[in-house]
Amino acid sequence: MASVFQKCKTDEKNRNFPCAKNRCGHSWTVRYREPGGRGGRQREKSFGTRREASDYGIRVENDKREHAYLDPELGKILVRDYAEDWLSRRAVKDTTRANYVRFIELHLGPHLGGKPLASVTSRDIEVLLKTWIEEGLSRRTVYHTLMIPLRSLFRSAVTEKRIPESPVAHIVVPKIKTKRLDEKSLPDGKAVRAIADEIRPSWAISVWLMAGCGLRIGEALAVRGADFEAGHVRLRRQFVRVKRAGGYKAELAPLKAREEGEWRDVPVPTSVLAAVRLHVERHGVGDEGYLLHAHHGGEVLDSNYRTEFKAAVRRAGYGDEPWTAHTLRHFFASSAIAGGVSLLEVSRWLGHSTIQITADIYGHLTPDAGGRLRSVMDQVLTGASVVGADHEDRAGSVLTTGAE
C-alpha cells in the first residue's frame, strides 16, 4: 500500500529535520511501488498538502488493482522522439513510410515535437489543426490525410500505457464532402487525340491506356505487354516514387486499396489494343517488359511523366486548361457513365475501394436518370404497361383513387 508522510519529521537527511511543528507547512510525500509486488520499482511523489498526497496514493493503488497504472516516466518522452520510434515499428509500404516521415518532419515536429507526450491535450490538437489550415494546407489534407497518422500515433501511446487516453479521441472532425466532377471541364475526344499526338511518341500509348481504360499514372507506367489477354488488361502492380539514397526511384507497389498479390481486370477497347500492338512494333518494351520506359530501358518516374504530359497539353494548344494526366481517368469514367455503363461496373474498373466513392464523384453524370424515373413511376401509378401510352388520360383515375 502507498504510504504518506513528511520527510521533515522522518528523514534525517532532509534539510528541515527535525521539525517539531504539527502544522509546519512542509511537503507531504507518497511512497508506493509500481505493479509487480515487492519486485516493483519504488517511487515517491511530493504534494503541498496531506489530502493531495493521500488522494494520489489511493488513486495509484486503485490503478494498480485495475491494471490501469501508468509509469509517469514513459509519458515524459518528447513527441518528436516517440513519433520516430513509433514509425520505426510500423510495417507499412515504402510510400506510406515516406508520407509519415514528411508528416513528422514538416507538420508534427515543428509544433508539438518538443512537448512531453503526456502533456499534449485535446486543446493542443485543436490548435494544431487550426494552425495547419492557417499555414495553407487544405481542409481535406488536414482532416483526412494528416489525421490518420496523428490518431494512430496517440492510439499506440495509449496501448503502451504511456498516456491514459488519446488527446485526439474526442476531436470532432468535420466531414469533407467529396467534390463532384465538372464534366464540362474535361477534354473531349479530339483534345485527347491531340495530346497523344504531341506527347513523346514512345509514351503516347499511356494516353490511350488512361483515357481508354481509366488507369492511374502509376498503373499505366507498370503495364507490360504480357498483361493483355482476351480483351482485358490485368493490373497487378503500380509504380510509386520513393526517395532513396541518391534521389527518387520508381519502385513497384501493390495497387491502391489492394494488398500484395491482388489484381484488377479492365476491359480494353479494340482501338487501344491496336495501339498497344503498334507501340510494341515501333518502340519495343523496356528491360522488364514494360510498355513505357526511359531511353535507357529503365522505369519511368511519375514526376518526369507529369512534366512531359503538361508540355504535351501546351503543344496541343490547350495550355490554358488545368488538365493533368489524372484528368484522362476522369475522361474515361465520365464517358463510360454517360454512355450508359453502370456505376458498379465503372467503380470496379476504376479500382475504387467502394462504389460510394464513384457515386460521389460521378453519380450525377448518369444519363437521363430523371427521364427513366418519370417513366417508371408513371407506369406504377397509372398501370400503363405500354411504352408511349397516354398517361395524361390515366391521371384522372389516379386523382380519383386518391380522393376516395
C-alpha positions in Angstrom: 0.0 0.0 0.0 1.1 3.6 -0.6 2.4 5.4 2.5 2.0 9.1 3.2 4.5 11.0 5.4 6.5 14.2 5.9 10.3 13.8 5.3 10.9 16.8 7.6 9.9 14.5 10.5 11.2 11.1 9.4 14.3 11.7 7.2 17.5 12.8 8.9 18.9 13.9 5.6 16.1 16.4 5.0 17.1 20.0 5.5 14.0 20.6 7.7 14.6 17.6 10.0 13.8 17.5 12.8 10.6 19.5 12.6 8.6 19.8 15.8 5.6 21.6 14.5 2.4 19.7 13.8 1.2 22.1 11.1 4.6 23.0 9.7 3.6 23.6 6.1 6.3 21.3 4.7 5.5 19.0 1.8 3.9 15.5 2.1 5.4 12.5 0.3 3.6 9.5 -1.2 5.8 6.4 -1.4 4.5 3.4 -3.5 5.6 0.5 -5.6 4.9 0.0 -9.3 3.0 -3.1 -10.3 4.9 -6.3 -9.7 4.7 -6.7 -5.9 7.9 -6.5 -4.0 9.8 -6.6 -7.3 8.1 -3.4 -8.5 10.2 -0.3 -8.5 9.7 2.1 -5.6 8.6 5.6 -6.4 7.9 8.8 -4.5 5.9 12.0 -5.3 5.6 15.1 -3.2 2.5 17.3 -2.7 1.7 20.5 -0.8 -0.9 19.1 1.5 -1.7 15.7 3.1 -5.0 15.4 1.4 -3.4 15.7 -2.1 -0.8 13.2 -1.2 -3.4 10.7 0.2 -5.7 11.1 -2.8 -2.8 10.4 -5.1 -1.8 7.3 -3.1 -5.4 6.0 -3.3 -5.5 6.6 -7.0 -2.3 4.8 -7.6 -3.4 1.7 -5.7 -6.7 1.7 -7.5 -5.0 1.9 -10.9 -2.7 -1.0 -9.9 -5.6 -3.2 -9.0 -7.5 -2.3 -12.2 -4.3 -2.7 -14.3 -4.6 1.0 -15.3 -1.4 2.1 -13.8 0.8 4.4 -16.0 4.5 4.8 -15.5 4.9 8.6 -15.3 8.4 8.3 -16.8 7.1 6.8 -20.0 5.0 9.8 -20.7 7.9 12.2 -20.4 9.3 11.2 -23.8 9.1 14.1 -26.3 6.5 13.8 -29.0 9.2 14.0 -31.7 11.2 11.2 -30.2 8.2 9.0 -29.7 6.9 9.6 -33.3 10.3 8.5 -34.7 10.2 5.3 -32.6 6.6 4.7 -33.4 7.3 4.9 -37.1 10.3 2.7 -36.9 8.0 -0.1 -35.6 5.3 0.3 -38.3 5.1 -2.4 -41.0 3.9 -0.1 -43.9 4.5 0.4 -47.6 7.5 2.5 -48.6 5.3 5.2 -49.9 3.3 5.3 -46.7 6.5 5.5 -44.7 7.7 8.4 -46.8 4.5 10.2 -46.3 4.7 9.6 -42.5 8.3 10.9 -42.4 7.1 14.1 -44.1 4.2 14.3 -41.6 6.6 14.1 -38.7 9.3 16.4 -40.0 7.1 19.1 -41.7 3.8 19.1 -39.8 4.0 17.5 -36.3 7.6 18.2 -35.2 7.7 22.0 -35.6 4.5 22.4 -33.5 4.4 19.6 -30.9 7.7 17.9 -31.3 9.3 19.5 -28.2 6.4 18.7 -25.8 6.4 15.7 -23.5 3.9 13.1 -24.8 1.8 13.1 -21.6 1.4 16.8 -21.7 -0.4 17.0 -25.0 -4.1 17.9 -24.6 -7.1 18.0 -26.8 -6.8 21.7 -26.9 -3.2 21.3 -28.3 -4.6 19.2 -31.1 -7.4 21.6 -31.9 -4.8 24.5 -32.1 -2.6 22.3 -34.2 -5.3 21.6 -36.8 -6.2 25.3 -36.9 -2.5 26.2 -37.4 -2.1 23.7 -40.3 -5.1 25.3 -42.1 -3.7 28.8 -41.5 -0.4 27.7 -42.9 -2.1 27.0 -46.2 -3.0 23.3 -46.0 -6.4 22.3 -47.4 -9.1 21.1 -45.0 -9.1 17.8 -46.8 -5.4 17.3 -46.2 -5.7 18.3 -42.5 -8.9 16.5 -41.6 -8.3 13.4 -43.6 -4.7 12.8 -44.7 -2.9 14.1 -41.6 -5.4 12.9 -39.0 -4.6 9.2 -40.0 -1.1 9.1 -38.6 -1.9 11.5 -35.8 -4.7 9.2 -34.5 -2.6 6.1 -34.9 0.4 7.6 -33.1 -1.5 8.6 -30.0 -3.6 5.4 -30.0 -0.3 3.5 -29.8 0.8 5.6 -26.9 -2.4 4.7 -25.0 -1.9 1.0 -25.8 1.7 1.2 -24.5 0.3 2.8 -21.3 2.4 6.0 -21.8 -0.8 8.2 -21.6 -4.2 7.5 -20.1 -6.2 8.5 -23.2 -5.6 9.9 -26.6 -5.9 13.7 -27.0 -7.2 13.1 -30.5 -10.0 10.8 -29.4 -12.6 13.5 -28.7 -11.7 15.8 -31.5 -14.7 16.5 -33.8 -13.5 16.4 -37.4 -15.9 17.9 -39.9 -16.9 15.6 -42.8 -15.3 16.7 -46.0 -17.7 16.5 -48.9 -16.4 14.7 -52.0 -16.1 17.2 -54.8 -18.3 16.3 -57.8 -16.6 16.2 -61.2 -17.4 19.1 -63.5 -17.7 17.2 -66.8 -17.6 20.5 -68.7 -14.0 20.9 -67.6 -12.8 17.7 -69.2 -11.2 17.4 -72.7 -13.2 15.8 -75.5 -12.0 13.0 -77.7 -10.4 15.4 -80.2 -8.3 17.0 -77.4 -7.3 13.6 -76.1 -6.1 12.6 -79.6 -4.2 15.9 -79.9 -2.4 15.3 -76.6 -1.5 11.8 -77.7 0.0 13.2 -80.9 2.1 15.8 -79.1 3.5 13.7 -76.2 6.8 11.8 -76.7 6.0 9.2 -79.3 7.2 6.3 -77.2 4.9 7.4 -74.3 1.8 8.1 -76.4 0.4 4.7 -75.5 0.0 5.9 -71.9 -2.6 8.5 -73.1 -4.7 5.7 -74.6 -4.4 3.5 -71.5 -5.5 6.2 -69.2 -8.3 7.7 -71.4 -9.5 4.3 -72.7 -9.1 2.1 -69.6 -9.2 4.6 -66.7 -5.7 3.6 -65.4 -3.9 5.7 -62.8 -0.5 7.1 -63.8 1.4 4.6 -61.7 -0.7 1.7 -63.2 -0.1 2.8 -66.8 3.7 3.1 -66.1 3.7 -0.5 -64.8 1.7 -2.2 -67.7 3.6 -4.8 -69.6 2.9 -6.3 -73.0 2.2 -9.7 -71.3 -0.6 -8.2 -69.2 -3.1 -8.1 -72.1 -5.3 -11.2 -72.7 -8.7 -11.8 -74.2 -9.7 -8.2 -74.5 -8.6 -7.3 -70.9 -5.6 -5.9 -69.2 -4.7 -7.5 -65.8 -3.2 -4.9 -63.5 -1.1 -6.4 -60.7 1.2 -3.6 -59.5 1.8 0.1 -59.9 5.0 2.2 -59.9 5.4 4.7 -57.0 8.0 7.3 -56.4 10.2 6.6 -53.4 13.1 8.7 -52.0 16.3 6.7 -51.8 19.9 7.5 -51.4 20.9 9.4 -54.5 17.4 10.7 -55.3 13.9 9.4 -56.2 13.4 6.0 -57.7 10.4 4.3 -59.3 9.5 1.1 -57.3 6.7 -1.4 -57.7 4.0 -1.5 -55.1 0.5 -3.1 -54.7 -2.4 -1.5 -56.4 -4.1 1.3 -54.5 -6.7 -0.1 -52.0 -5.4 -3.6 -52.6 -3.0 -5.9 -50.9 0.1 -7.6 -52.4 -1.0 -10.2 -54.9 -4.4 -8.8 -55.7 -5.2 -7.6 -59.2 -7.8 -5.8 -61.3 -9.0 -6.7 -64.7 -10.1 -3.9 -67.0 -11.7 -4.2 -70.5 -9.5 -2.8 -73.2 -11.2 -1.1 -76.3 -10.2 -2.6 -79.6 -8.7 0.7 -80.7 -6.4 0.7 -77.6 -5.4 -2.9 -78.2 -4.4 -2.0 -81.8 -2.4 1.0 -80.4 -0.6 -1.4 -78.0 0.4 -3.7 -80.8 1.6 -0.7 -82.9 3.6 0.6 -79.9 5.4 -2.6 -79.4 6.3 -2.8 -83.1 7.6 0.8 -83.2 9.2 1.3 -79.7 9.6 -2.2 -78.2 9.4 -2.8 -74.4 11.6 -1.9 -71.5 14.1 -4.1 -69.6 11.3 -5.9 -67.6 8.7 -5.8 -70.5 7.1 -2.5 -69.5 5.4 -0.6 -72.4 6.6 2.7 -71.1 10.3 3.0 -70.5 13.1 5.6 -70.4 15.7 6.0 -73.1 18.0 3.6 -71.3 15.2 1.0 -71.0 14.5 1.6 -67.3 11.3 2.6 -65.5 9.7 6.0 -66.0 9.4 8.2 -62.9 5.9 9.6 -62.5 7.2 13.1 -61.9 9.0 13.0 -65.2 5.9 11.8 -66.9 3.7 14.6 -65.4 6.2 17.2 -66.7 6.1 15.7 -70.2 2.3 15.4 -70.2 1.8 19.1 -69.2 4.2 20.1 -72.0 2.2 18.0 -74.5 -1.0 19.8 -73.4 0.6 23.1 -74.2 2.0 21.9 -77.5 -1.5 20.6 -78.4 -2.9 24.1 -78.0 -4.6 23.6 -74.6 -2.1 25.4 -72.4 -4.9 27.4 -70.6 -6.7 24.2 -69.5 -5.9 22.8 -66.0 -5.6 19.3 -67.3 -3.2 16.8 -65.8 -2.6 13.2 -66.6 -5.2 12.2 -64.0 -7.8 14.1 -66.0 -7.7 11.3 -68.5 -9.0 8.9 -65.8 -11.9 11.3 -65.2 -12.5 11.4 -69.0 -12.7 7.6 -69.0 -15.2 7.4 -66.1 -17.5 10.3 -67.3 -17.5 8.9 -70.9 -18.4 5.4 -69.7 -21.2 6.6 -67.4 -22.6 9.0 -70.0 -22.7 6.0 -72.4 -24.9 4.0 -70.1 -22.3 1.9 -68.3 -23.4 1.2 -64.7 -21.7 2.9 -61.7 -21.0 -0.5 -60.3 -19.0 -1.6 -63.3 -17.2 1.7 -63.6 -16.3 1.6 -59.9 -14.9 -1.9 -60.3 -12.8 -1.0 -63.4 -11.5 2.2 -61.8 -10.4 0.2 -58.8 -12.2 2.3 -56.2 -12.4 0.8 -52.7 -16.2 1.4 -52.5 -18.9 2.3 -55.0 -19.7 5.3 -52.8 -16.5 7.0 -53.9 -17.6 6.5 -57.6 -21.1 7.7 -56.9 -19.9 10.8 -55.0 -17.7 11.9 -57.9 -19.5 10.7 -61.0 -23.1 9.8 -59.9 -24.6 13.0 -61.3 -23.5 12.0 -64.8 -25.9 9.1 -65.1 -27.7 9.7 -68.5 -31.4 10.6 -68.4 -31.9 9.4 -64.9 -34.8 11.7 -64.4 -36.5 10.5 -67.6 -36.2 6.9 -66.5 -37.6 7.7 -63.1 -40.6 9.5 -64.6 -41.3 6.6 -66.9 -41.2 4.0 -64.1 -43.4 6.0 -61.8 -45.9 6.7 -64.5 -46.2 3.0 -65.1 -46.6 2.2 -61.4 -49.1 4.9 -60.7 -51.3 4.6 -63.7 -51.0 0.9 -64.5 -49.9 1.7 -68.1 -47.6 -1.1 -69.4 -47.2 0.1 -73.0 -44.3 2.5 -73.8 -45.7 5.7 -75.1 -49.2 5.3 -73.6 -51.1 8.4 -72.9 -50.5 8.8 -69.1 -52.5 12.0 -69.0 -55.6 10.0 -69.9 -55.0 7.9 -66.8 -54.2 10.9 -64.5 -57.9 11.2 -63.6 -58.1 7.7 -62.2 -55.0 8.4 -60.1 -56.6 11.5 -58.7 -59.9 9.9 -58.2 -58.4 7.0 -56.3 -56.6 9.4 -54.2 -59.8 11.4 -53.5 -61.7 8.3 -52.5 
